Amino acid sequence: MKQLKQISIALVLASMASANAVSANIALQDNHPNEYVVKKGDTLWDIAGVFLKSPSLWPRIWENNNQISNPHLIYPKDVIYLEYRNGQPYLTKNKSSVTKLSPKIREGYGAPITAIADYALKPFVVGHTIVASQLLKKMPYVLSTAGLNSLVGKGDEVYVRGVLDPEVDQYDVYRLGQVYDAKFGLDSTNTEIVNVGMLTISNQDGEINKAVVVKANDLIRNGDIVVRHSELDLKPIYYLAPAPKDLKGEIIAIASNVHKASRFDSVVINMGLDAAVYAGHVFNIVDAPLKVEDPRTKEIVLIDNQVIGKLMVVNVFENISYAIILESAKPISPGATLKAIDF
C-alpha cells in the first residue's frame, strides 16, 4: 500500500559534503587526534565526535573523493585522517589526496558503519509507521480467531476481512496506536500503527480469508489491521546534515508514551515532507520557554535559547516525523523547540 511506503533513511545531501563548504568557525575537539582507526561498533556520530565539538557538522569537512566508488561508505579498519587545506580542516580516508586509489575489496571488514546504532533505529523505523486516519477504515483487519479466542499468537489461525492482493500471501499485522491531530497542533489526523506480527494467508476466497500467524511480537487481537508484507530493509545512514536555518519545529510526543526522553529514545516532531525535512537532518533541541521575573527590574524575561540536546530525523511522513535523541543534557519533554544548528 502506498500509504505505508517508507521514506528512505539514506539522506541525499552529498552536495553538502564538499570541503569547499567548510566554515571557518567549525570547532575541533581540544584533544582531537590527527587520525582515527574505525572500530566495529563505531557509529558516524561517535567518529564525528572524536574530531568535532558539534558532530552534526561532519558533512562540512568530509572530503568527497570521487576516486572511490562510494566515498561515503566507512568500514571497520578504515583510517580517518584530519588534514588541512588553505588553513581549513577536512577529514578524509586518503592520507594525501594526490594519491590515486583503486576500489578495495572489503573482505572481513563487515558492514559499513551507520550514523547511529542499529538497535536505536530499528524499533521506530521497521516496527512503527504513520498513516492518514481516514484510510484505516479501508484496510483489511483481523475479524476473529478460528477458535474464537480474543488473543492469538504464533501458530494460531485467524480470519481476515477485507480486500487482499491475490498475488500476495504474506501480510503484516499492525495495532492502532497514538492519534496525532489538532491536539498536537496538526491540521490533519494521523494514526501511528505498530507491528505486532505477520500472517500467511492459507485460504483466500472472497472477502473473508483464513490465515496462520507465523510471527507474533505481541498477542494479536481482533480488529488489528492487516497490510501487505514488505521487507523494510534498515539502510545505514551515511550522512548527517544540519537542518536548514529556516526550519523550526517542536517535539510533540515521546514515541514510547513516556513523559521524558533521553539519549536514543524516539520522539515525534511536527515537521515532515511538507517542511522539506529529510532523514538525517539534525536539530538542536531547545528547552521549552521559561518566564522568569528579573529580581532587579521586576520585568518578565523569556528564556528561550537553552540548548539541551540534539536529535536526528529518521523517518519522514507528510507533516510529521520520527526522530531519535542523539544527545541530551537533561530529560527532554514534549514542547521542546527544534532549531537549526548555528554554523
Summary of the structure (lengths in Angstrom):
residues: 343
radius of gyration: 23.5
end to end distance: 40.4
largest distance: 78.4
contacts: 1052
relative contact order: 0.16
helix: 13%
strand: 36%
